């Protein structure tokens, strides 16, 4: 039996005033191989139109982080110009094992529908070696598309989650 679903988790777009919440964000070394630390990902996102940093908040703190990417950032994974790509998803070390991943992924469809009303699906590409993340995404409603791509750090497994039916 899994952990009970957390009700204190919310998703919110990152704003400059949130930077202090991310100053001591930590990930285990093995996870840093796959996900950028938030402040670096945010700096990189500033250079790319259509990339949106999102905080996973719990109790007023930043429990996690991810980026949502719009077209053309999704072009390598889909022809669907309305799809979003989830990137750099992480739950910081001190919040891992507390149900934050499941709760945040459960909130994702409503967040996407509210802020990207034309979007019907969210995609992600996860390193095939990162089996722990694959299990988290599958429990969070993502399914394997059957496609793979070669990434900078190895083969990527493509996954998708429907957020709105056509």
N, C-alpha and C positions, 0 to 999 in steps of 0.2 A: 504494500500500500504506500502511495506517495505522500509527500508532505501536504498538509492542508493549504489551499490557495490563500495567499496573502491578500489582504484588502487595503494595505497601506502603501501600495506601490502605484505611482503615476508616471506617465511619460510627459515630457515638457521640452520644448525647444530650448537649446542652450542660448544664454545671453551672456554678454561680457561680465556682468555682475556675478555670474556663477563661477568664475575662474577660481576664487579661493576654495570652493568646494572640491575642486579637482587637483589642487596643489599637492596633496599627499596621496593621490590615487595610486594604488599598488596592484600589481598582478604577479602571480608566480612566474618565474623565469620561463617555464615551458609554455605558458600561455602568451607571453610576450613574443614568442616566435610567430604567433598567428594573428595577434591583434595589436594595433598601435595603442599607446597610452593616449588618453583623451586630449590632453593639451597639444600634443604633436599632431593628432588627427585633425583637430580644430584649425591649427595653423595651416595645415595642408589644404583643408576644405575651403579656406578663405580665397584660395587661388582658383577654385573650380566652381563655375556657376552650376546651380542646381544640386548642390550637396548641402545637406542640412544636418547639423549636429543635434542629437537628442540625448537628454539626461533621463536616467531611470532614477526617480526620486523615492526615498522612503524616510519618513520622519524628518523631512527638511534637509536630508543629506543626499549626496550623489552616490547611490548604491551601484550604478552602472552607467553605461554609455554605449551609443552606437551612432552611425551615420546613415541617413537615407539619401540615396542618389537618384536623381531623375535623368531622363534622356538629355544629353547623349552618353552619360555615364553608364547607362544600362545596355548600350548598343552591343557590347561584346557578348551579352547573355540572352538578348531577346530582340525581336523586331517590334514588340509592343511598346509604343512610345509613352504609354500611360503607366507602365509598370514601374515599380520602385525597386532599388537594390539596397539591401541591408548590408552594411560594411562595418568592420571594426567593433563588432558587438563584444562587450565584456561586462562582467560583474566583478567589482573590485574584491580583493582577497577577503577582507573582513566581513563581507556580505555573502560569500559563497556558502552553499549548503543550507541556506535559509529560505529557499523558495522564491528568491528574487527573479531568477531566470524565467521560471514558469509563469509567474505573475506578470512580468513585463511583456513576455510574448503573448500572453492572453489579452493584454491591453492593446497590443499593436494594431489589430484590425480596426477597432473603434478610433484610435488615434489617426490612422491613415484615412479612414472615411471622413473624419472631421476636417483634416487639413489638406487632403489631396482627393477631393471628391470624384475625380475621373478615374482614379486608380482602381484596378480590379485585382491585382496580385502584387505580392512582394516576393522578390527573388533573393537568394543569397548563394554564395560560392564558398564552400568550406573545404579546407585541405583534407584530402582523403586520409591522412595520418592522424587527424584530429577527431578521433572517434568519440571522445567525450562530448565535444561540441555537437557532433552529428546527432547523438542521442538527445541532447538538450533541445535542439531544433525540432527533432521529430516529436518529442513530447509536447513541444510548443505549437504543433499543428502544421509544420512544414513537411512536405513530402519530396522524395527524390524525383527529379524529372527524368532520370535515366541518361542525362547528358553530363559530360565532363569537359573541362578546359584545362590547359596547362597554365599554371600561374607562376609567379616569380619564385615561389617557395615549394613548388611541386604541383601534382595533379589536384584539381579542384572538383568536388562533387557539387552539382547544381541542385538546389532545392527551391521549392516555391510554396507559397501559402495564399489561398484565395482570400481576399478581404471584402469583395463585393461581387455578387452574382450579376451577370449581364442581364 
